[in-house]
Amino acid sequence: MSIIQFSSWLDKYRAVNKDTICTVYDKEATAFDEAIGTLSSEAHTMTVTTLNELVLDKNSKILDFAACTGLLGTKIHGIGYTNIDAFDGSHACIEECKKRDGTYTQFISEFVTDAAPLSVATDTYDVVVCSGGFTINHLPISVLSKWIRIVKPGGYVINTFRNRWKDLEPMYNEGKFDNEVQRLEKEQKWTFVRKQYSDPENYHTCYVMHVHKVL
Ligand SMILES: C[S@@+](CC[C@H](N)C(=O)[O-])C[C@H]1O[C@@H](n2cnc3c(N)ncnc32)[C@H](O)[C@@H]1O
């Protein structure tokens, strides 16, 4: 994909707002993999490598949050995990996930807001993974505490996104994202496991992965 294609995709995100972001994906779900999906392979590799290193049971119940079309889920399934659910606010994306035979067990089409709790029951998952869920007009930072509620004590949250959005997206900038991560650490809702950059020399544009263990 060219820089021009990538920036035109970002323009689509900017043309809507955090309440309507999933309309972009409803329109573009079938184009996503070819247009932008391949750009995320580094983020997927970081997540899959971390799952391998955590040495979890292959039946662990995993929620692929902001699953989009299911590219990450396919890779997690590819390393042997058999109990993965897909969550996304775009109905069209969830339909794409359903086409990935055998990858996912359950499908949750639900839009995340600050106000409403997730419909998922407390202590349901061993792991929540999220790749690319934090970008322009995407997930609110309140989702972090929502994840903690739905992950079992001792389970993990693996959250990967491009580092620059911490500075460029008003929902996360001026320390809002990092402050919320640290608040949850101080309040002993979760404990820090790992923070990793895909390319520390290109700190601003590379991916950052945050891994936490839920307490
Ligand atoms: C960049 S895509 C994620 C890519 C995917 N995880 C992957 O690795 O290929 C972002 C996804 O977040 C979803 N999303 C954005 N804001 C959301 C919200 N507030 N609630 C639920 N889903 C949301 C979009 O529908 C979209 O599918």
Ligand as a Chemical Component Dictionary entry (heavy atoms), coordinates in Angstrom:
data_LIG
# 
_chem_comp.id                   LIG 
_chem_comp.type                 NON-POLYMER 
_chem_comp.pdbx_formal_charge   0 
_chem_comp.three_letter_code    LIG 
# 
loop_
_chem_comp_atom.comp_id 
_chem_comp_atom.atom_id 
_chem_comp_atom.alt_atom_id 
_chem_comp_atom.type_symbol 
_chem_comp_atom.charge 
_chem_comp_atom.model_Cartn_x 
_chem_comp_atom.model_Cartn_y 
_chem_comp_atom.model_Cartn_z 
_chem_comp_atom.pdbx_ordinal 
LIG C1  C1  C 0  -7.902  -0.784 12.711 1  
LIG S1  S1  S 1  -9.266  -1.810 13.003 2  
LIG C2  C2  C 0  -8.585  -3.142 13.975 3  
LIG C3  C3  C 0  -7.732  -4.069 13.196 4  
LIG C4  C4  C 0  -7.723  -5.503 13.660 5  
LIG N1  N1  N 0  -7.696  -5.635 15.096 6  
LIG C5  C5  C 0  -6.531  -6.212 13.051 7  
LIG O1  O1  O 0  -5.582  -6.491 13.793 8  
LIG O2  O2  O -1 -6.542  -6.469 11.850 9  
LIG C6  C6  C 0  -10.173 -0.969 14.267 10 
LIG C7  C7  C 0  -11.480 -1.623 14.635 11 
LIG O3  O3  O 0  -11.990 -0.983 15.805 12 
LIG C8  C8  C 0  -13.407 -0.952 15.723 13 
LIG N2  N2  N 0  -13.861 0.125  16.609 14 
LIG C9  C9  C 0  -13.458 1.411  16.604 15 
LIG N3  N3  N 0  -14.068 2.115  17.568 16 
LIG C10 C10 C 0  -14.891 1.236  18.195 17 
LIG C11 C11 C 0  -15.811 1.356  19.292 18 
LIG N4  N4  N 0  -15.981 2.513  19.940 19 
LIG N5  N5  N 0  -16.488 0.255  19.677 20 
LIG C12 C12 C 0  -16.308 -0.936 19.041 21 
LIG N6  N6  N 0  -15.464 -1.105 17.999 22 
LIG C13 C13 C 0  -14.760 -0.030 17.589 23 
LIG C14 C14 C 0  -13.684 -0.692 14.252 24 
LIG O4  O4  O 0  -14.983 -1.101 13.868 25 
LIG C15 C15 C 0  -12.567 -1.486 13.577 26 
LIG O5  O5  O 0  -13.017 -2.749 13.160 27 
# 
loop_
_chem_comp_bond.comp_id 
_chem_comp_bond.atom_id_1 
_chem_comp_bond.atom_id_2 
_chem_comp_bond.value_order 
_chem_comp_bond.pdbx_ordinal 
LIG C1  S1  SING 1  
LIG S1  C2  SING 2  
LIG S1  C6  SING 3  
LIG C2  C3  SING 4  
LIG C3  C4  SING 5  
LIG C4  N1  SING 6  
LIG C4  C5  SING 7  
LIG C5  O1  DOUB 8  
LIG C5  O2  SING 9  
LIG C6  C7  SING 10 
LIG C7  O3  SING 11 
LIG C7  C15 SING 12 
LIG O3  C8  SING 13 
LIG C8  N2  SING 14 
LIG C8  C14 SING 15 
LIG N2  C9  SING 16 
LIG N2  C13 SING 17 
LIG C9  N3  DOUB 18 
LIG N3  C10 SING 19 
LIG C10 C11 SING 20 
LIG C10 C13 DOUB 21 
LIG C11 N4  SING 22 
LIG C11 N5  DOUB 23 
LIG N5  C12 SING 24 
LIG C12 N6  DOUB 25 
LIG N6  C13 SING 26 
LIG C14 O4  SING 27 
LIG C14 C15 SING 28 
LIG C15 O5  SING 29 
# 
